[in-house]
Amino acid sequence: MTSFDDLEDALPGLINEICMPALHIEKATNGQDADTPTGPTIDAGDPVTWTYVVSNPSAVTVHDITVTDDNNDGATISCPGGNGSFDLAPGASVECSASSISWYAHDHTQHANTATAVGHDSESNQASDTDPSHYVPTLTCPFTASGDSIVIDIFGATGGYLRQAGDSLGPIAVAVPAGTYEVKWASYDAHAVKGETNPGQTEEVWYLDFATGESTDTADLAWNADHASGTLGSYLELTGAETAVTVRHGADSPSVNSIYAICAELDPISPATIDVTKTLLNSGDLYDGDEAYFEVVITNPSDDETLEVTSLTENIGGGDIDLLATPNAPGLESNTCNDALPITVGTDSSVTCQFSIIVTSGMTSATDDRCTVGDKVDVVTGEGLGSKTGTTSQDDDCAELSISPAPDIVVSKTQQEPGPFLPGTEVFFDVTIDNNSATEAITITDLVEDFGSGDVDLLADPMDPALASNTCNTNPSISIGAEGQFDCSFSIIVDGATSSATHDECPTPGSLVDVVSAAGTGDESGATVGDDDCEDIDLASPSIAVTKTVDPGAVIGKGDVTWTIVVTNDGTYPLMDVRAFDLMSWSGDAASLDGCEALYVDAARTAPYDGGE
């Protein structure tokens, strides 16, 4: 049992202890009481909030209390009533706070700071308390793999620290298939959070180095920024499957420009490729001289990259024709492929254009194993360039054409009798029209006879008055099948007044030239056909020559005298009712004379004859 004397001896000390000031401070980091490491993990760049709860456990008021922190990155501590000192009555408490930003460095992987509260009582007796707190700064990749994308956690695998040019990290184990990839990247360096004031901080860049390809450099981390991320402007091409990657500092100069490579995301893409489809727009057969129309569709199946068409050529066998040339290249009748240059094909899109050429059955032909039906092959070839990958691609397509020779007719006109013909004679003609096309029927719409006095329509019904007969007008038009023939005949009356046509194939001088012309169209091609033929009509011109001779033994005035009269047909046409006579007498019967045949007539006269006849 304590004696009264002992209590009396201890009382002054107890009274002194009870009356002395005291403080207690409790510090938390982002709400956690982290007196010992490691404390909460906070991403670099995220806010850090410290709270300081200061209490007075003593029996006296504590005055002029201040709260400080030895490592809160210069953050201002705010307490009730302002940022200055404050008083606490016995048993009272206040909460102060300060905020900063978490930051990371290779030598700053564990953050620790200690808070201190200091005050005094009215007798200037001091009171104080301290409390430590901790947190772990870290770098977190902002990307999450989705679909076929691949995230490379550089920081998690290596710490991500690249101090200067020439530094590298890895190799880091990966599983990346061959292909084309869009690259996203994230970098960090504590500039702003540490109050960086050096604009000379440049070339804080890095790149991915694979065995079969490497990426371009990341963007430079600005001197007054801590984080940087984005998508590389160029795609990464890997020609083989990759199992490892090395991360390299991308600075060109040897200066120390540290950078933390946090991570990269590789998102596989389909590079732009060109797909060419060509279609012949004409329906039905093509014939010599027809205009063939083609449609070209250029497709880019890529969902990720646009395509620029760098070349588009047409080839039907006679050499390439540039469809992008302006003005239109020779050989083209029309072209819309060069309307808007350059041709850019969007992602998963198509561009369509058309052009036309004149085709002939004799033109050369391209060759293509895909087009073997037609007798001519036409090929369009396109080349393209990916807008980001720079990938070049080529494709072509062919179209088959069957080109038939242009339809053709041959007109033959034949005189049934050779002549010569006297004026007023009816002359008969046969007309034959041959269709030389092996594939197409022809309709004759015009059949005209001309012997110099104007066209006579042989198809007219009723028959033209200028004709004596006509079998050509059974129909207003004549249809002649492929390789078929049409025959008809007509006649005219010739006379000396009949005028003559002209034709190079009937140049006989002095004859009457008669021409028949036919015209029509191909039933399928619509091509115009025509031909003509002529005949020389030999017109007779009757002519005789008469000679009269006297018997050389006759004596004028002394007896009978005998004359001999010779009548000669010196033309080519036979003469009828030929007689010879003189002023004194008519002698002989009527006779017929062929060309060059002569009639001899002897006539007698009794004297007196004075030789005057």
C-alpha positions as CSV (number, residue, x, y, z in Angstrom):
1,M,0.0,0.0,0.0
2,T,1.3,3.4,-0.9
3,S,1.8,5.6,2.1
4,F,0.6,9.2,2.3
5,D,4.2,10.2,2.4
6,D,4.9,8.5,-0.9
7,L,1.8,10.1,-2.5
8,E,2.9,13.5,-1.2
9,D,6.3,13.0,-2.8
10,A,4.8,12.0,-6.2
11,L,2.1,14.6,-6.4
12,P,4.2,17.4,-7.8
13,G,5.4,15.3,-10.7
14,L,1.9,14.0,-11.4
15,I,0.5,17.5,-11.4
16,N,3.3,18.6,-13.7
17,E,2.7,15.7,-16.1
18,I,-1.0,16.3,-16.3
19,C,-0.6,20.0,-16.9
20,M,2.1,19.6,-19.7
21,P,0.9,20.1,-23.3
22,A,0.8,17.1,-25.8
23,L,0.0,16.6,-29.5
24,H,-0.8,13.5,-31.6
25,I,-0.7,13.4,-35.4
26,E,-2.1,10.6,-37.6
27,K,-1.1,10.8,-41.3
28,A,-2.8,8.8,-44.1
29,T,-2.0,8.5,-47.8
30,N,-5.0,8.3,-50.1
31,G,-7.0,7.2,-47.1
32,Q,-4.5,4.5,-46.0
33,D,-2.6,4.6,-42.7
34,A,0.7,3.5,-44.3
35,D,3.1,3.9,-41.4
36,T,5.3,1.1,-42.8
37,P,6.2,0.3,-46.5
38,T,4.9,-0.3,-49.0
39,G,1.6,1.6,-48.7
40,P,-0.9,2.1,-51.6
41,T,0.2,1.7,-55.2
42,I,-0.5,4.9,-57.2
43,D,-0.1,5.3,-60.9
44,A,2.3,8.0,-61.9
45,G,0.3,11.1,-62.8
46,D,-2.6,10.2,-60.5
47,P,-3.3,12.5,-57.5
48,V,-1.9,11.8,-54.0
49,T,-3.8,13.1,-51.1
50,W,-2.3,13.2,-47.6
51,T,-4.5,13.8,-44.6
52,Y,-3.2,14.9,-41.2
53,V,-5.4,14.5,-38.1
54,V,-3.9,16.5,-35.2
55,S,-5.4,16.0,-31.7
56,N,-4.6,17.4,-28.2
57,P,-4.7,14.6,-25.7
58,S,-3.4,16.9,-22.9
59,A,-5.3,18.9,-20.2
60,V,-4.1,22.2,-21.4
61,T,-4.6,24.2,-24.6
62,V,-1.9,23.9,-27.1
63,H,-1.2,27.1,-29.1
64,D,0.4,28.0,-32.5
65,I,0.3,24.4,-33.8
66,T,1.9,23.9,-37.2
67,V,1.9,20.9,-39.4
68,T,4.8,20.1,-41.8
69,D,5.8,17.2,-44.1
70,D,9.3,16.4,-45.1
71,N,8.6,14.9,-48.6
72,N,5.3,15.9,-50.0
73,D,6.7,17.3,-53.3
74,G,6.2,20.9,-52.1
75,A,2.5,20.5,-51.6
76,T,0.9,23.1,-49.4
77,I,-0.8,21.7,-46.2
78,S,-4.2,23.2,-45.6
79,C,-5.7,23.3,-42.1
80,P,-9.0,24.8,-40.8
81,G,-8.8,28.5,-40.4
82,G,-6.1,28.8,-43.1
83,N,-2.7,27.6,-43.7
84,G,-1.1,29.2,-40.7
85,S,-0.9,28.0,-37.1
86,F,-3.9,27.1,-35.0
87,D,-4.8,26.3,-31.4
88,L,-6.3,23.1,-29.9
89,A,-8.2,22.9,-26.7
90,P,-7.8,19.8,-24.5
91,G,-9.4,16.8,-26.3
92,A,-9.9,18.8,-29.6
93,S,-8.7,17.7,-33.1
94,V,-8.5,19.0,-36.6
95,E,-7.8,17.5,-40.0
96,C,-5.3,19.1,-42.4
97,S,-4.6,17.9,-46.0
98,A,-2.2,18.3,-48.8
99,S,-2.3,17.1,-52.5
100,S,0.3,16.2,-55.0
101,I,0.9,14.0,-58.1
102,S,2.4,10.6,-58.0
103,W,5.6,10.3,-60.0
104,Y,7.9,7.5,-60.9
105,A,11.6,7.2,-61.5
106,H,14.0,4.3,-61.5
107,D,15.4,5.7,-58.2
108,H,11.9,6.6,-56.9
109,T,10.1,3.3,-56.6
110,Q,9.1,3.7,-52.9
111,H,7.9,7.1,-51.7
112,A,8.1,7.9,-47.9
113,N,7.4,11.1,-46.0
114,T,6.9,12.0,-42.4
115,A,4.5,14.6,-41.0
116,T,5.2,16.6,-37.8
117,A,2.9,18.6,-35.6
118,V,4.5,21.2,-33.3
119,G,2.9,23.6,-30.7
120,H,3.2,25.0,-27.1
121,D,1.2,25.9,-24.0
122,S,0.8,29.2,-22.4
123,E,3.9,28.5,-20.4
124,S,5.9,27.9,-23.7
125,N,6.1,24.3,-23.0
126,Q,6.6,22.5,-26.3
127,A,4.5,19.7,-27.7
128,S,5.2,17.7,-30.9
129,D,4.5,14.4,-32.6
130,T,5.4,12.7,-35.9
131,D,3.9,10.0,-38.2
132,P,5.4,8.5,-41.4
133,S,3.5,7.4,-44.5
134,H,4.4,5.5,-47.7
135,Y,3.2,4.8,-51.3
136,V,4.5,3.0,-54.3
137,P,4.5,4.9,-57.6
138,T,4.1,2.8,-60.7
139,L,3.5,3.1,-64.4
140,T,0.4,1.4,-65.8
141,C,-0.1,0.7,-69.5
142,P,-3.2,2.5,-70.8
143,F,-4.0,-0.2,-73.4
144,T,-6.0,-3.4,-73.0
145,A,-5.7,-6.1,-75.5
146,S,-8.9,-6.7,-77.5
147,G,-9.7,-8.9,-80.4
148,D,-6.4,-9.9,-82.1
149,S,-4.4,-7.0,-80.6
150,I,-1.2,-7.7,-78.6
151,V,0.0,-5.6,-75.7
152,I,3.7,-5.6,-74.8
153,D,4.2,-4.5,-71.2
154,I,7.6,-3.1,-71.4
155,F,7.6,-1.5,-68.0
156,G,6.4,-4.7,-66.3
157,A,9.0,-6.8,-68.1
158,T,12.0,-4.5,-67.8
159,G,11.3,-1.4,-65.8
160,G,11.1,0.5,-69.1
161,Y,14.1,2.8,-68.3
162,L,16.1,4.0,-71.3
163,R,18.7,6.5,-70.1
164,Q,20.3,7.7,-73.3
165,A,20.9,7.0,-77.0
166,G,22.1,3.4,-77.6
167,D,20.3,2.0,-74.5
168,S,18.0,-1.0,-75.1
169,L,15.7,-3.2,-73.1
170,G,15.1,-6.9,-73.6
171,P,14.8,-9.0,-75.4
172,I,11.2,-9.3,-74.2
173,A,9.4,-12.6,-74.9
174,V,6.4,-12.1,-77.2
175,A,4.2,-14.1,-79.6
176,V,3.5,-11.9,-82.6
177,P,2.5,-13.4,-85.9
178,A,3.8,-12.1,-89.2
179,G,1.7,-9.3,-90.6
180,T,1.0,-5.6,-90.6
181,Y,0.3,-3.8,-87.4
182,E,-0.8,-0.4,-86.2
183,V,1.3,0.5,-83.2
184,K,0.1,2.4,-80.2
185,W,2.7,3.5,-77.6
186,A,2.9,5.1,-74.1
187,S,5.9,6.9,-72.6
188,Y,6.7,8.6,-69.3
189,D,9.3,10.9,-67.7
190,A,8.7,13.0,-64.7
191,H,9.1,16.5,-66.0
192,A,6.2,18.7,-64.9
193,V,5.7,17.0,-61.6
194,K,9.3,17.9,-60.6
195,G,9.0,21.4,-62.0
196,E,11.1,20.8,-65.1
197,T,12.3,24.1,-66.7
198,N,14.7,22.8,-69.4
199,P,13.3,23.1,-72.9
200,G,16.4,21.3,-74.1
201,Q,14.9,18.0,-73.1
202,T,14.5,16.4,-76.5
203,E,14.8,13.1,-78.4
204,E,13.0,11.2,-75.6
205,V,11.9,8.6,-78.1
206,W,12.0,4.8,-78.5
207,Y,11.1,2.1,-81.0
208,L,10.4,-1.6,-81.3
209,D,13.1,-3.8,-82.9
210,F,11.9,-7.2,-84.2
211,A,13.9,-9.7,-86.1
212,T,11.9,-9.1,-89.3
213,G,11.0,-5.4,-88.9
214,E,11.1,-2.4,-86.7
215,S,8.7,0.4,-85.9
216,T,9.3,4.1,-86.4
217,D,10.2,6.2,-83.4
218,T,7.6,7.3,-80.9
219,A,6.8,11.0,-80.6
220,D,9.1,13.1,-78.5
221,L,8.1,13.6,-74.9
222,A,7.7,17.3,-74.4
223,W,10.0,18.9,-71.8
224,N,7.1,20.2,-69.8
225,A,4.9,17.0,-69.9
226,D,5.1,13.7,-68.0
227,H,3.1,11.4,-70.1
228,A,2.9,10.9,-73.9
229,S,1.0,8.3,-75.9
230,G,-0.4,7.9,-79.3
231,T,-0.4,5.9,-82.6
232,L,2.6,5.7,-84.8
233,G,2.0,7.4,-88.2
234,S,3.4,4.4,-90.1
235,Y,2.5,0.7,-89.8
236,L,4.8,-2.0,-88.6
237,E,5.5,-4.7,-91.2
238,L,6.7,-8.1,-89.9
239,T,7.5,-10.6,-92.5
240,G,7.9,-13.5,-90.1
241,A,6.4,-14.7,-86.8
242,E,8.2,-13.0,-83.8
243,T,9.1,-14.5,-80.4
244,A,11.1,-11.6,-79.0
245,V,11.4,-7.8,-79.2
246,T,14.0,-5.4,-78.1
247,V,13.1,-1.8,-77.1
248,R,15.7,0.7,-78.2
249,H,16.3,4.4,-77.4
250,G,15.6,6.3,-80.6
251,A,17.8,9.4,-80.0
252,D,20.2,10.3,-82.8
253,S,22.5,12.3,-80.5
254,P,24.5,10.8,-77.6
255,S,23.1,13.1,-75.0
256,V,21.4,11.8,-71.9
257,N,17.7,12.1,-72.5
258,S,16.0,9.5,-70.3
259,I,12.6,8.0,-71.1
260,Y,10.4,5.3,-69.7
261,A,8.9,3.0,-72.3
262,I,5.7,1.9,-70.6
263,C,4.1,-0.3,-73.2
264,A,3.0,-0.8,-76.8
265,E,-0.1,-2.3,-78.4
266,L,0.1,-4.0,-81.8
267,D,-3.2,-4.1,-83.6
268,P,-3.2,-6.2,-86.7
269,I,-4.5,-4.5,-89.8
270,S,-5.3,-5.5,-93.4
271,P,-3.1,-3.5,-95.7
272,A,-4.8,-1.8,-98.6
273,T,-4.8,-3.9,-101.7
274,I,-6.2,-3.3,-105.2
275,D,-8.9,-5.5,-106.6
276,V,-9.8,-4.9,-110.3
277,T,-13.0,-6.1,-111.9
278,K,-13.7,-5.4,-115.6
279,T,-17.0,-5.9,-117.3
280,L,-18.0,-5.6,-121.0
281,L,-21.2,-3.5,-121.0
282,N,-22.3,-4.1,-124.6
283,S,-25.0,-6.7,-125.1
284,G,-25.1,-8.9,-128.1
285,D,-22.4,-9.5,-130.7
286,L,-19.7,-7.0,-131.6
287,Y,-18.9,-6.2,-135.2
288,D,-16.0,-4.5,-137.0
289,G,-16.0,-0.9,-136.2
290,D,-18.3,-1.1,-133.1
291,E,-17.6,0.9,-130.0
292,A,-17.1,-1.5,-127.1
293,Y,-17.8,-0.1,-123.6
294,F,-16.2,-1.4,-120.4
295,E,-16.8,-0.7,-116.8
296,V,-13.9,-0.9,-114.3
297,V,-14.5,-1.3,-110.6
298,I,-11.5,-0.8,-108.3
299,T,-12.1,-2.1,-104.8
300,N,-10.0,-1.7,-101.6
301,P,-11.1,-4.5,-99.2
302,S,-9.0,-3.1,-96.3
303,D,-10.9,-1.8,-93.2
304,D,-7.8,0.0,-92.0
305,E,-6.0,1.8,-94.9
306,T,-6.9,3.9,-97.9
307,L,-5.5,3.1,-101.3
308,E,-4.1,5.4,-104.0
309,V,-4.3,4.1,-107.6
310,T,-0.9,4.7,-109.1
311,S,-1.5,3.0,-112.5
312,L,-4.4,1.8,-114.6
313,T,-3.8,0.4,-118.1
314,E,-5.9,-1.2,-120.8
315,N,-4.5,-3.8,-123.1
316,I,-6.3,-5.6,-125.9
317,G,-3.0,-6.9,-127.3
318,G,-1.7,-3.9,-129.1
319,G,0.1,-2.4,-126.2
320,D,-0.8,-0.7,-122.9
321,I,-3.2,2.3,-123.0
322,D,-2.9,4.6,-120.0
323,L,-6.4,5.1,-118.6
324,L,-5.1,7.8,-116.2
325,A,-3.5,10.0,-118.8
326,T,-4.9,13.4,-119.6
327,P,-6.0,14.2,-122.2
328,N,-7.3,10.7,-123.2
329,A,-4.6,8.5,-124.6
330,P,-4.8,7.5,-128.3
331,G,-6.9,4.5,-128.8
332,L,-9.7,5.5,-126.4
333,E,-13.0,6.7,-127.7
334,S,-14.2,7.8,-124.2
335,N,-12.9,7.6,-120.7
336,T,-14.0,8.6,-117.2
337,C,-11.2,7.0,-115.3
338,N,-9.1,10.2,-115.5
339,D,-11.9,12.5,-114.4
340,A,-10.7,13.0,-110.8
341,L,-7.0,12.3,-110.1
342,P,-5.5,11.0,-108.1
343,I,-7.9,8.1,-107.5
344,T,-8.1,7.4,-103.8
345,V,-10.2,4.4,-102.7
346,G,-11.4,4.6,-99.1
347,T,-11.4,1.7,-96.6
348,D,-13.7,-1.1,-97.6
349,S,-14.8,1.0,-100.6
350,S,-14.9,0.9,-104.4
351,V,-14.4,3.4,-107.3
352,T,-16.1,2.8,-110.7
353,C,-15.2,4.3,-114.1
354,Q,-15.8,3.5,-117.8
355,F,-14.0,3.7,-121.1
356,S,-14.6,2.6,-124.6
357,I,-12.6,1.5,-127.7
358,I,-13.3,0.8,-131.3
359,V,-13.0,-2.9,-132.0
360,T,-12.2,-4.8,-135.2
361,S,-12.1,-8.5,-136.0
362,G,-8.5,-8.1,-137.1
363,M,-7.2,-6.4,-134.0
364,T,-4.6,-8.2,-131.9
365,S,-5.7,-9.8,-128.7
366,A,-4.2,-10.1,-125.2
367,T,-4.1,-13.5,-123.5
368,D,-5.4,-14.6,-120.1
369,D,-6.1,-18.0,-118.8
370,R,-9.3,-16.8,-117.2
371,C,-10.8,-15.6,-120.5
372,T,-10.9,-18.3,-123.1
373,V,-14.3,-18.1,-124.7
374,G,-14.2,-15.0,-126.9
375,D,-11.9,-14.6,-129.8
376,K,-10.5,-11.4,-128.3
377,V,-9.3,-10.8,-124.7
378,D,-9.1,-7.4,-123.2
379,V,-7.2,-6.9,-119.9
380,V,-7.2,-4.0,-117.5
381,T,-4.3,-3.9,-114.9
382,G,-4.3,-1.7,-111.8
383,E,-1.6,-0.9,-109.3
384,G,-2.1,0.7,-105.9
385,L,-0.2,2.1,-102.9
386,G,-1.3,1.8,-99.2
387,S,-1.5,5.3,-97.6
388,K,0.2,4.2,-94.4
389,T,2.0,1.0,-95.0
390,G,3.3,2.0,-98.4
391,T,2.4,-1.5,-99.5
392,T,2.2,-1.9,-103.3
393,S,-0.3,-4.2,-104.9
394,Q,-1.4,-5.2,-108.4
395,D,-4.4,-6.8,-109.9
396,D,-6.0,-7.3,-113.3
397,D,-9.1,-8.6,-114.9
398,C,-10.0,-9.6,-118.3
399,A,-13.1,-9.5,-120.5
400,E,-13.9,-11.7,-123.5
401,L,-15.1,-10.2,-126.8
402,S,-16.5,-12.0,-129.8
403,I,-16.0,-9.6,-132.8
404,S,-17.6,-10.6,-136.1
405,P,-16.6,-9.1,-139.4
406,A,-18.9,-6.3,-140.4
407,P,-21.9,-7.5,-142.4
408,D,-21.4,-7.1,-146.2
409,I,-23.4,-7.6,-149.3
410,V,-22.5,-8.1,-153.0
411,V,-24.8,-6.9,-155.7
412,S,-24.6,-8.6,-159.1
413,K,-26.5,-7.3,-162.1
414,T,-26.7,-9.4,-165.3
415,Q,-28.2,-8.5,-168.7
416,Q,-30.3,-11.4,-169.9
417,E,-29.5,-10.8,-173.6
418,P,-26.2,-9.3,-174.7
419,G,-27.6,-6.9,-177.3
420,P,-27.1,-4.7,-179.2
421,F,-30.6,-3.3,-178.9
422,L,-32.5,-1.0,-181.1
423,P,-34.2,1.9,-179.5
424,G,-37.6,0.9,-178.2
425,T,-36.4,-2.6,-177.2
426,E,-37.2,-4.1,-173.8
427,V,-34.1,-5.1,-172.0
428,F,-34.2,-7.6,-169.1
429,F,-31.9,-7.7,-166.1
430,D,-31.3,-10.2,-163.3
431,V,-30.3,-8.9,-159.9
432,T,-28.6,-11.0,-157.2
433,I,-27.8,-9.8,-153.7
434,D,-25.5,-12.0,-151.6
435,N,-25.2,-11.7,-147.8
436,N,-21.5,-12.5,-147.0
437,S,-22.0,-12.5,-143.2
438,A,-21.8,-15.9,-141.6
439,T,-23.6,-14.8,-138.5
440,E,-26.0,-12.1,-139.2
441,A,-29.2,-11.6,-141.3
442,I,-29.4,-8.4,-143.3
443,T,-32.5,-6.3,-144.2
444,I,-32.3,-4.6,-147.6
445,T,-34.3,-1.3,-147.4
446,D,-33.2,0.3,-150.7
447,L,-32.9,-1.2,-154.1
448,V,-32.5,1.4,-156.8
449,E,-32.1,1.3,-160.6
450,D,-30.3,4.2,-162.4
451,F,-29.6,4.4,-166.1
452,G,-28.9,8.1,-166.0
453,S,-32.4,9.7,-165.8
454,G,-32.7,9.3,-162.0
455,D,-33.2,6.7,-159.4
456,V,-36.0,4.2,-159.9
457,D,-37.2,2.4,-156.8
458,L,-37.2,-1.3,-157.5
459,L,-39.0,-2.0,-154.2
460,A,-41.9,0.4,-154.9
461,D,-45.3,-1.1,-155.2
462,P,-47.0,-0.4,-157.5
463,M,-44.2,-0.6,-160.0
464,D,-42.4,2.6,-161.0
465,P,-43.6,3.7,-164.5
466,A,-40.0,3.8,-165.7
467,L,-39.9,0.0,-165.5
468,A,-41.4,-2.3,-168.1
469,S,-41.5,-5.2,-165.6
470,N,-40.3,-5.9,-162.0
471,T,-40.2,-8.9,-159.6
472,C,-38.0,-7.2,-157.0
473,N,-41.0,-5.5,-155.2
474,T,-42.6,-8.4,-153.6
475,N,-41.9,-6.9,-150.2
476,P,-41.1,-3.3,-149.1
477,S,-37.9,-4.7,-147.6
478,I,-35.9,-7.8,-148.3
479,S,-34.5,-10.0,-145.5
480,I,-31.5,-12.1,-146.4
481,G,-30.3,-14.7,-143.9
482,A,-26.7,-15.3,-142.9
483,E,-24.8,-16.3,-146.1
484,G,-28.1,-16.1,-147.9
485,Q,-29.1,-14.8,-151.4
486,F,-31.9,-12.8,-152.9
487,D,-32.7,-12.9,-156.7
488,C,-35.1,-10.8,-158.8
489,S,-35.4,-9.3,-162.3
490,F,-36.7,-6.2,-164.0
491,S,-36.8,-4.7,-167.5
492,I,-36.7,-1.3,-169.1
493,I,-37.4,0.1,-172.6
494,V,-34.3,1.6,-174.1
495,D,-34.4,4.3,-176.8
496,G,-32.0,6.6,-178.4
497,A,-32.9,9.4,-175.9
498,T,-32.1,7.3,-172.8
499,S,-29.4,9.0,-170.8
500,S,-26.6,7.0,-169.2
501,A,-25.3,6.6,-165.6
502,T,-21.6,6.4,-165.0
503,H,-19.7,3.6,-163.2
504,D,-16.0,2.9,-163.1
505,E,-16.5,-0.8,-163.8
506,C,-18.6,-0.1,-167.0
507,P,-16.5,2.3,-169.0
508,T,-17.4,1.1,-172.5
509,P,-17.5,4.2,-174.7
510,G,-20.7,5.0,-176.4
511,S,-22.8,2.5,-174.4
512,L,-25.6,3.1,-172.1
513,V,-24.5,2.4,-168.5
514,D,-27.2,1.0,-166.2
515,V,-26.5,0.7,-162.4
516,V,-28.3,-1.1,-159.6
517,S,-27.6,-0.1,-156.0
518,A,-28.7,-1.9,-152.8
519,A,-28.5,-0.7,-149.2
520,G,-29.6,-2.1,-145.8
521,T,-28.6,-2.8,-142.2
522,G,-27.4,-5.8,-140.2
523,D,-30.3,-7.1,-138.0
524,E,-28.1,-7.4,-134.9
525,S,-25.2,-5.0,-135.4
526,G,-27.3,-2.3,-137.0
527,A,-24.3,-1.8,-139.4
528,T,-25.0,-0.1,-142.7
529,V,-24.3,-2.2,-145.8
530,G,-24.3,-1.3,-149.5
531,D,-23.1,-2.3,-152.9
532,D,-23.9,-1.7,-156.6
533,D,-23.2,-3.2,-160.0
534,C,-23.5,-2.0,-163.5
535,E,-24.1,-3.3,-167.1
536,D,-23.1,-1.8,-170.4
537,I,-26.2,-1.8,-172.7
538,D,-25.1,-2.0,-176.3
539,L,-27.6,0.2,-178.3
540,A,-27.8,-0.5,-182.0
541,S,-27.3,2.3,-184.5
542,P,-28.6,1.1,-188.0
543,S,-26.3,2.1,-190.9
544,I,-26.0,1.1,-194.6
545,A,-23.6,1.9,-197.4
546,V,-24.6,2.0,-201.1
547,T,-22.3,1.8,-204.1
548,K,-23.4,1.9,-207.7
549,T,-21.3,0.9,-210.7
550,V,-21.9,0.9,-214.5
551,D,-20.9,-1.9,-216.8
552,P,-17.5,-0.7,-218.1
553,G,-18.3,-1.9,-221.6
554,A,-21.4,0.1,-222.0
555,V,-21.4,3.1,-224.5
556,I,-23.5,5.9,-223.5
557,G,-26.3,6.6,-226.0
558,K,-25.8,3.4,-227.9
559,G,-27.8,0.7,-226.4
560,D,-28.7,-0.9,-223.0
561,V,-26.7,0.0,-219.9
562,T,-26.4,-2.3,-216.8
563,W,-25.8,-0.9,-213.3
564,T,-24.7,-2.9,-210.3
565,I,-25.9,-1.6,-206.9
566,V,-24.3,-2.9,-203.7
567,V,-26.1,-2.3,-200.4
568,T,-23.9,-3.1,-197.3
569,N,-25.1,-3.3,-193.7
570,D,-22.0,-1.6,-192.1
571,G,-23.5,-1.7,-188.6
572,T,-23.8,-4.5,-186.1
573,Y,-27.6,-4.8,-185.8
574,P,-29.5,-6.9,-188.5
575,L,-31.5,-4.9,-191.0
576,M,-34.8,-6.0,-192.5
577,D,-36.7,-5.0,-195.7
578,V,-33.6,-3.8,-197.4
579,R,-34.2,-2.8,-201.1
580,A,-32.1,-1.0,-203.7
581,F,-33.5,1.5,-206.3
582,D,-32.4,4.5,-208.3
583,L,-34.3,7.3,-209.9
584,M,-35.1,5.3,-213.0
585,S,-36.3,2.1,-211.5
586,W,-36.8,-0.1,-208.4
587,S,-35.1,-3.4,-208.5
588,G,-35.0,-6.5,-206.3
589,D,-37.1,-7.9,-203.5
590,A,-36.8,-6.9,-199.9
591,A,-34.0,-8.6,-198.0
592,S,-32.6,-8.9,-194.5
593,L,-28.9,-8.1,-193.9
594,D,-26.9,-9.1,-190.8
595,G,-24.0,-6.9,-189.8
596,C,-21.4,-6.4,-192.5
597,E,-23.6,-8.4,-195.0
598,A,-24.2,-6.9,-198.5
599,L,-27.0,-7.0,-201.0
600,Y,-26.1,-7.0,-204.7
601,V,-28.7,-5.7,-207.3
602,D,-28.2,-5.5,-211.1
603,A,-30.4,-3.0,-212.9
604,A,-30.7,-2.4,-216.8
605,R,-31.6,0.7,-218.7
606,T,-32.3,1.0,-222.5
607,A,-30.6,3.8,-224.4
608,P,-30.7,6.6,-225.1
609,Y,-28.7,7.0,-221.9
610,D,-26.7,10.1,-221.5
611,G,-25.0,9.1,-218.2
612,G,-26.9,11.6,-216.2
613,E,-28.5,9.2,-213.7
